[in-house]
């Protein structure tokens, strides 16, 4: 098997993981988790969403979370090596990120998103694709002038929960378009678990054959159908080096019910069971890669300790098998 011997993993629990929770996660817990992730060695963390909190009350504390991490004495010595990302799907969110960056406590990086499915994109952003590309082309230079890096995400690459099958070549075109208008990197997202390992390998092979730089591409899988780590293996074999995941595999689309109150979210869930969604488990992916001899640049034991605490934060057992069963011993015990 051919695969990279060193990878970078970004953890996106504080944003993408907690966004699907139907109870509000305390601000202090979000800050604590961000600190622990940094101490475990993560250098890319998705920390909040700066969109309108009316539809996503999980992120009504976006400013407080950012300020809390920026002012943390626990990780002050590491922050200059860490990239904090916020989601900024629309104009006002980008403007908020720019303003906060100028004030000295904002993010290092923002994320904009397009879907190859027009229906999904309109549901997610409220704009058609043509108008969204125009908006992105206007705001990316403003963000970069303010010192922000920009991620352009491409979603529904392997399928759409609304329209069904999609054409993978369209995502290759969208990737190049993001880079052409100034995005620093591109996330490639399996939005709802539609990707199968054979098509994952085919897509990332197509992507690298197109001439893009591998270090600017990020792998993002959902675990909905149980193929997540098989897809990670396929991406590794294709040569991908950047991955992202959540503790316990939590996450999905924004909750439409928080603390007993129905909210807009992004509308009705795409899934029969709102809790049977989620991303790749950070713990399981880190342990698997560690066993494969791949350098994740992370403290594996601290990752597992932190994952166990996330289960207490959300108040239920999560999906990580490594949390249940631990690491595989590295040496004989003599017993």
GUKESE-347805 format. One record per residue: residue in three letters; x, y, z of N, C-alpha, C in turn. Coordinates in steps of 0.001 Angstrom, whole numbers, plus 500000, padded with zeros to 6 digits. Atoms other than C-alpha are relative to their C-alpha. Layout:
N
AlaXYZXYZXYZ
...
END
This chain:
335
Unk500844498803500000500000500000500000500877501243500000
Unk499279498735500054501257503454499136499141501089500625
Unk500726498893499388500230506325501375501012500924500669
Unk499070499054499376501788509441502946500433499514501385
Unk499486500378498689503934508929506021499773501085501045
Unk500297498904499076502903512251507548498765500727499501
Unk501225499304500376499505513972507580499736501119500999
Unk500486498956499107497841517021509090498506499778500204
Unk501415500182499675494521516598510883499485501257500680
Unk500683498885499359492250519518511683498782499474500744
Unk501198500413499268489629519071514374498952501102499933
Unk501056499012500221486287520761513758498803499771500927
Unk501070500320499063484303519589516782499281501233500516
Unk500606498849499332483725523004518333498957500670499098
Unk500995499460500923481880524136515210499156498896499376
Unk500791500968500766480831521278512934499435498906500888
Unk500503501023499088480493518797515782498841500493500831
Unk501026499493499094478491520917518190498801500595499270
Unk501102499337500697476319522501515484498743499130499936
Unk501150500895500125474075519419515373499383499652501350
Unk500515500323498678473554519194519137498719500777500291
Unk501296499383499735470005519900520255499924500629501392
Unk499903499204498780471141521325523593501164500964499820
Unk498928499011500121473272524446523884501216499526500784
Unk498742500373499349476886523561524642500568501243500673
Unk499535498799499299478171525974527323501256500601499365
Unk498867499276500571480607528603526120501318499542500620
Unk498784500420499300483132527551528758500479498630499514
Unk499625501331500491483031523971527448500612500091498609
Unk499434499814501341483700525140523891501432500526500089
Unk498657499436499825486679527195525036500944498928500549
Unk499183501071499420487968524295527161500409499002498929
Unk499684500983501023487749521919524221501015500555499006
Unk499032499396500918489561524320521893501398499986500618
Unk498699500013499317492354524629524466500598498597500009
Unk499499501375499923492644520864524901500439499481498637
Unk499617500404501352492746520302521162501355500585499618
Unk498721499352500291495582522796520832501125499312500773
Unk498988500669499183497478521125523686500292498585499501
Unk499794501341500555497001517754521963500780500028498696
Unk499195499888501205498799519093518912499259500456498757
Unk500746499523501172496007520230516598500383501452499708
Unk499631498647500413497002523303514630498969500629499063
Unk501105499483500810493837523706512576498698499644500708
Unk501213500221499216490617524156514551498882500881499459
Unk501201499263500400487160525158513345499262500318501282
Unk500366499623498642485831527146516237498587500536500153
Unk501358499495499870482451528759515452499454500399498636
Unk500662499501501204480007530121512880499560501427500270
Unk500348498595499801479593533874512488498736500403499252
Unk501284499710500634476278533578510652498968500446501028
Unk501078499499499138472981534825512074499627498951501052
Unk500303500988498959472480533090515460498512499716500159
Unk501436500266499912468702533330515070499678498614499459
Unk500225501322500574468800530253512868500900498941500585
Unk499031500937499430471764528670514676500415500466501393
Unk499696499475498656471597529547518383501180499317500675
Unk498805500641499437474408527083519087501200500944499916
Unk498863499109500206476702529874517870499706501443500401
Unk500288498651499505475161532848519657501158500552500827
Unk498840499591499195478402532926521680501278500072499166
Unk498829500029500885480719533155518650501100500962500462
Unk498998499018499589482455536318519843500678499583501306
Unk499450500382498697482878535025523391500959498817499879
Unk499119501161500176484388531731522214501338500447499406
Unk498766499508500609486912533485519981500843500787500998
Unk499263499194499028487857535997522659500559499123501117
Unk499549500885498935488092533230525254501261499245499624
Unk498810500725500445490602531266523201501166500964499796
Unk498939499004500218492558534371522177500636500444501317
Unk499502499504498712492883535381525839500435498877500934
Unk499669501142499154493646531888527140501484499983500372
Unk498614500124499548496788531696529255500510498581499796
Unk499631501410500115496740527912528900500667499687498658
Unk499457500300501333497540528004525174500664501217499355
Unk499429498768500555499016531497524758501314499748499273
Unk498685500277500591502428530011523935499902499244498681
Unk500167500790501224500962528003521034499157500695498939
Unk500989499412500910498443530354519439500589500516498696
Unk499414499486501239500877531796516921500235498886498978
Unk499842501145500906501143528269515442498652499402499587
Unk501335500576500183497369527669515365499172500859499055
Unk500935499308500889494825528561512685498579499750500496
Unk501383500082499543491347529295514060499077500398498852
Unk500894499781501136488620529014511421498577500245500475
Unk501434499808499776485087530408511488499268499854498666
Unk500831500152501193482264529683509044499343501328499692
Unk500549498707500422481141532714507059499331499796498640
Unk500635500349501264478657531555504433499567501234499214
Unk500537498831500701477211534994503653500737501280500390
Unk499277498734499927478245538641503473500177500526501420
Unk499911499414498666477420539798506992500964499224500886
Unk499076500807499207479327536896508525501446500311499630
Unk498645499645500430482402537728506436500381501356500576
Unk499733498670499455482110541355507516500290499935501502
Unk499736500178498563481918540278511167501411499460500231
Unk498660500581499849485064538191510733501074501042499725
Unk499028498951500336486915541081509089500104501013501133
Unk500007499019498917485859543508511820500720499452501241
Unk499387500583498808486894541127514609501502499802499810
Unk498564500152500291490230540456512907500713501338500182
Unk499394498667499864490949544184512747500088500427501458
Unk499997499663498584490099544438516445500964499136500809
Unk498942500771499359492696541789517253499587498701500661
Unk500434501240499353490571538885518486499289499045499032
Unk500741500789500977489075537483515297500727498750499549
Unk499430501254500485489803534298513384501230500221499131
Unk498889499970500945492801533441511239499533499651498592
Unk500445500572501274490752531860508487498480499938499998
Unk501447500114500151487200531940507161499684498940498949
Unk500415501043500928485240529321505255498744500423499254
Unk501148499795500877482908529899502303499687498660499340
Unk500381501323500458480985527049500722499097500046498775
Unk500895500243501121479505525994497401499702498505499928
Unk500360501393500260477710522764496509499916499807498494
Unk500143500283501431477871521115493122498534499797499641
Unk501449500092500183474121520577493581499370501372500222
Unk500640498687499884472193523786492902498968500020501122
Unk501047500043498967469331522702495206500617500055501393
Unk499357500008498689471626521961498114500662501339500283
Unk499327498720499795473586525148497586499002501086500397
Unk500995498978499683470459527304497634499463499797501420
Unk500468500292498646469239525536500802501021500451501035
Unk498925499705499058472603526091502486500302501485500097
Unk499537498608500017473283529676501435498908501035499734
Unk501046499051500358470031531222500221500230500686498675
Unk499682499411501300471663532156496891500128498908498954
Unk499654500953501052471931530465493523501518500032499802
Unk498546500121500135475419529413492470500629501202499311
Unk499425498859500708476016532269490026500162501199500916
Unk499934498851499096475203534907492629501015499765501118
Unk499058500287498923477281533139495252501438500181499526
Unk498654499817500531480373533033493054500343501487499875
Unk499767498556500092479961536785492438500290500581501375
Unk499788499524498643479682537409496171501392499597500498
Unk498692500479499550482758535275496904501128500768499326
Unk498981499255500728484769537050494207500185501410500528
Unk499926498646499424483965540394495843500639499987501387
Unk499616499961498595484621539426499470501340499339500309
Unk498714500647499707487690537187499255501146501009500032
Unk498919499003499905490028540112498426499896500867501255
Unk500182499190498791488527542129501308500481499230501224
Unk499572500823498872489112539242503705501519499862500035
Unk498551500180500037492668538685502559500730501301500322
Unk499411498701499652493426542413502820500009500222501511
Unk500086499865498541492383542149506475500888498987500713
Unk499100500985499405494891539326507020499384498637500232
Unk500668501285499848492428536444506849500360499061498852
Unk499930501014501036493081533231504980498586499553499676
Unk501341500368500454490141531879503020499992498554499526
Unk500250501346500503488934528323502575498753500022499129
Unk501165500199500846486621527514499706499613498537500035
Unk500436501389499901484627524364500356499153499612498793
Unk500847500582501041483114522177497648499250498833500621
Unk500817501020499366480222520034498867499191499226498965
Unk500817500925500812477951517274497504500795499424498825
Unk499136500515501063480871515886495490499543498626499519
Unk500344501378500351479674512273495610498491499747499987
Unk501441500167499987475951512863495951499335501072500835
Unk500759498942499330473250515215497203498781499395500682
Unk501176500531499310470578514444499829498685500493499410
Unk501213499468500634468114516491497762499863499469498575
Unk500068500337501420468983515753494127500479498588499669
Unk499473501322500296470739512396494421501385500066499386
Unk498648500074500570473792511533492242500462501336499423
Unk499392498795500558476167514332491221501190499597499136
Unk498882500256500907478963514624488671501301500466500647
Unk498771499662499283482422514487490287500847501027499261
Unk499155499071500756484102516425487475499635501455500281
Unk500424498633499683482061519488488457500746500528501214
Unk499259499586498806483833519525491819501437500368499668
Unk498639499647500437487211519596490065499993501412499429
Unk500128498651500567486058522671488140499830501042501103
Unk500244499056498902484816524326491335501266500208500835
Unk498738499883499261488133523604493080500906501035499341
Unk499140499059500720490075525450490396499435501411500057
Unk500614498669499937487569528283490491500278500662501343
Unk499659499435498697488100528747494230501433500530500012
Unk498597499584499996491861528899493740500212501213499104
Unk499858498880500934491500531281490800499538501323500603
Unk500517498743499428489517533822492860500631500314501353
Unk499209499601498845491970533752495771499882499168501245
Unk500054500864498815491085530934498167501384499425500279
Unk498704500563499612494110529684500108500017498485499936
Unk500099501451500057492879526109500277498553499606499721
Unk501324500486500381489901523945499346499675498748500803
Unk500506501186499303487887521499501447499086499233499050
Unk500794500862500879486338518562499594499091499161500880
Unk500908500524498991483216517486501449499031498960499454
Unk501060500993500177481173514332501420498891500416500946
Unk500958499319499135478090516060502714499162499060500847
Unk500972500822499286475887513149503734500338498515500011
Unk499624501403499983477860509915503522499721499277498700
Unk500263500619501306477279509311499815501247499394499374
Unk498757500447500625480941508630499046500271498534500310
Unk499526501372499815482121505039498540501495499971499705
Unk498542499961500116485832504118498732500524500006498565
Unk499506500031501374486205503360495012499886501369499341
Unk500186498680500606484787506739494017500820501061500710
Unk499088499097499285486803508479496722501384499955499351
Unk498688500145500627490006507081495240499992500619498596
Unk500091499450501353488845508003491726499986501521500024
Unk500114498544499961487926511556492709501325500653500373
Unk498757499346499580491129512391494575501134499755499009
Unk499030500210501079493185510831491804499762501006498875
Unk500350498984501005491322513058489318500459501381500450
Unk499651498692499458491906516043491592501500500252499878
Unk498555499805500051495671515534491858500512499987498564
Unk499621500006501414495922514737488147499704501337499329
Unk500343498698500587494359518159487489501094501037500222
Unk498862499107499816497561519762488760499958500859501242
Unk500052499192498783496420521300492062501046499496500998
Unk499020500363498982498838521299494995499312499233501125
Unk500666500870499038497998518492497397499895500641501371
Unk500016499404498668498863520550500485498912501052500156
Unk501092499029499945496068522983499598498615499344499982
Unk501266500730500092493366520265499556499721499277501323
Unk500379500559498701491449519007502610498881498980499818
Unk500945501119500100489532515735502980498986500071501144
Unk501076499876499009486147515848504769498937498945499694
Unk500967501079500213483986512714505146498950499968501100
Unk501036500339499025480715511874506847499956498488500182
Unk499980501402499589480175508559508584498614499366499906
Unk501404500388499938476443508222507931499760498538499660
Unk500220501388500422476652504857506175501108499052500479
Unk499001500871499408479647503537508100501248499790499166
Unk498854500210500889482236503911505308501136500977500279
Unk499082498888499802484203506775506841501467499640499957
Unk498583500327499955487521505134507678500448499265498744
Unk499657500598501295487408503051504485500265501096498977
Unk499782498873500909487123506342502630501304500728500318
Unk498710499411499616490044507765504619501141499192499395
Unk498964500857500569492136504793503536500114500207498488
Unk499982499762501444491125505357499906500647501342499676
Unk499404498679500219492071509039500178501504499962500253
Unk498569500159499729495426508105501732500704499353498811
Unk499386500694501136496140505728498863500077500901498770
Unk499952499045501112495325508511496411501071501061500217
Unk498921499060499716497960510641498167499611501235500781
Unk500448498810499277495912513111500226500663500088501375
Unk499221499823498773497679514607503253499300500841501069
Unk500712499164499031495143516938504977498603499439500254
Unk501283500599499631492122515599506879499362500837501100
Unk500664499378498859489496516924509270498890499081500499
Unk500891500950499344487156515220511715499483500624501286
Unk500532499520498729485236515576514978500134498930501076
Unk499951500916498875485524514031518409498704499185500056
Unk501169500871499918483221511047518658499194499923498721
Unk500720500025501260482184511589515045498702500791500011
Unk501248499237499943479513514128516026499968501042498886
Unk500131498938500987478186516799513710499000499667498917
Unk500978500129501068476149517200510567499486501368499653
Unk500564498688500319473820519967509569499561500706501279
Unk500394499288498780472817522715512037498676499482500562
Unk501211500483499341470232521606514585498830500932499714
Unk501201499178500157466679522775513995499136499968501264
Unk500690500092498713465782522273517665501071500122501070
Unk498938499779499018467948523725520461499386500415501334
Unk500505499733498648467185523687524201498484500081500043
Unk501449500089499945463586522759523593499250500953499110
Unk500638499002500865462935525478521024500261499670498536
Unk499776500187501434462383524816517295500637501248499386
Unk499333498892500684464721526961515176500163499646498536
Unk499939500196501453465340527390511466501028498957499594
Unk498918500877500459468660525560511171500128500120498493
Unk500075499989501467468807524559507513498763499233499546
Unk501227500688500365465306523101507558499974498578500515
Unk500177501383499546464197519516507995501285499201499811
Unk498820500845500116466939516983508645499897499087498783
Unk499945500900501149468042514867505712499951498530500435
Unk499835501352499489468117511817507990498804499612500853
Unk501135500476499208465470509663509651500245500214501487
Unk499631499826498601467300509804512971500974501167500086
Unk499123498820499980468771513248513727501352499758500639
Unk498712500269499389471546511640515774500827499001499208
Unk499191500910500798472593509115513170500560500736498791
Unk499243499255501005474669511610511256501400500108500557
Unk498715499756499383478167512756511824501165499792499077
Unk498782500034500777481701512960510593500874498821500433
Unk499008500965499553484745510753510917500358500292501455
Unk499548499832498628485694510170514544501492500332500011
Unk498595499607499871488931512041515280500801498905500702
Unk499268500990499221489927509451517869500318498757499174
Unk499803501234500759489437506475515568500971500202498840
Unk499097499740501121491194508078512613501438500157500481
Unk498652499800499467494172509143514744500620498660500405
Unk499480501298499575494544505666516258500310499121498786
Unk499757500801501197494210503974512864501280500447499295
Unk498805499500500676496832506222511284501256499712500815
Unk498859500299499139499122505767514270500430498546499835
Unk499691501415500204498911501986513826500625499750498628
Unk499461500146501351499743502429510139501388500614499856
Unk498686499366500052502948504272511029499981501371499370
Unk500131498660500558501623507600509777500143501008501135
Unk499777498960499000502817510631511728498861501009499927
Unk501116499049499955499717512621512752500379501305500698
Unk499521498815499280501775515158514764499138500295501231
Unk500916499833498874499345514575517657500406499106501166
Unk499853500812498801499502513278521231498792499073500048
Unk501126500923500163497361510179520726499268499777501323
Unk500644500240498707496717509542524428499160501196500437
Unk500775498806499630495602513133524982498762500133499114
Unk501176499994500880493303512884521963498906499112500585
Unk500983500921499434491607509887523590499424500534501312
Unk500487499400498754491378511618526974498998501111499717
Unk500881498889500350489801514662525340498686499478499421
Unk501210500581500562487357512532523374499067499460501069
Unk500821500509498904486169510859526568499278501135500715
Unk500628498861499345485476514278528060498906500613499123
Unk501044499482500890483507515365524987498704499207500190
Unk501204500787499730481125512479525709499273500527501234
Unk500634499437498802480507513995529139499399501374499705
Unk500523498676500340480039517465527638498643499890499308
Unk501269500124500732477307516315525257499004499103500722
Unk500906500770499169475890513857527775499543498675499434
Unk500385501315500523475851510623525799501220499297499414
Unk498967500793500651477967507829524383500087500373498538
Unk499816499619501396479454508811521025500539498821499196
Unk499726501078500942480724506811518053501404499429500035
Unk498606500439500062484404506403518774500181498594500574
Unk499647501333499526485469502760519004501285500049500831
Unk498744499889499256488902503855520235499757500452501433
Unk500328499598498638487300505518523250499562498786500810
Unk500471501202499296485636502201524148501133499018500247
Unk499048501119499975488582499925523420501459500403500155
Unk498641499526499791491686502094523675500933499743498829
Unk498973500222501009494905501993521690500464498553500025
Unk499351501298500035496653498840520618501369500156500670
Unk498711499863499293499644498275522972501182499981499012
Unk498836499883500874502994499168521437501137499053500374
Unk498919500902499583505151496749523420499429498900500878
Unk500425501100499139504897493450525291500054500408501459
Unk500033499639498580503938493776528921500706498986500870
Unk499378501049499213505518490508530072499005499165500786
Unk501013500772499273502225489292531478499645498730499230
END
